């Protein structure tokens, strides 16, 4: 009997796909650059999925569906990505209908951060906590609030974020968290402190910090402290007893995590209920794993 499997697809600054088996194992992952135009990104997704389906056929897998996690505001019922802060030109992208038409397989769509939050609740760092705030930090900040195993949607279902909170002002312009504590934020802070005309990439800045470069170290530590200072009151207002932090930036390691954690606990009110802080259990594959498992849950026949 062939094993059931699904395709997991992540729509973000990169298009990532993988085969997720019925036992939760993820393999054959592939990643390509995301074209900035929505139609081109849809076309690239089809090519990527076709490659994964060919590998699935080689392994004699029974492909029963696809799960898509999009970084942005999604309409789950209509199967569309409404908007994304990663690509300003993406509006009402018909992800589900396009992929269904291309492959004649059922498709689920969810917000990427919400999917990762549920994965952390079920088998990760959230450890079935009753009230947990999941925060992912990369090109933007994304967040999801899990209450007793369900995503709290609020008035706007589909995924908004604390990354939109105002962190500073520049003249008359409010500056959001997205702009100051993310990957672009680290880059901007480093560039503003050096007179060198070169503009190293984020990865190069991280390597400079690991090598002991003082300005790179300061850019990473200062952005970490800023986020650590702002998170406690947000979590307190939401009533979260636990914050799980994932995404690309925490993968820097202690250079980022230690100042972030120190700022978080030192700036928390002594009269407020305690809030625990944990690193996400799942790393870069969290979205693919989570959307794959959700798709399996929807499409795998009961046995």
Beta strands, then each sheet from edge to edge (+ up, - down):
strand 1: 4-11
strand 2: 14-21
strand 3: 26-33
strand 4: 62-70
strand 5: 73-75
strand 6: 80-83
strand 7: 91-93
strand 8: 107-111
strand 9: 131-137
strand 10: 141-147
strand 11: 150-151
strand 12: 166-170
strand 13: 173-176
strand 14: 242-246
strand 15: 276-279
sheet 1: 3+ 2- 1+ 4+ 8+
sheet 2: 5+ 6- 7+
sheet 3: 11+ 10- 9+ 14+ 15+
sheet 4: 12+ 13-
end
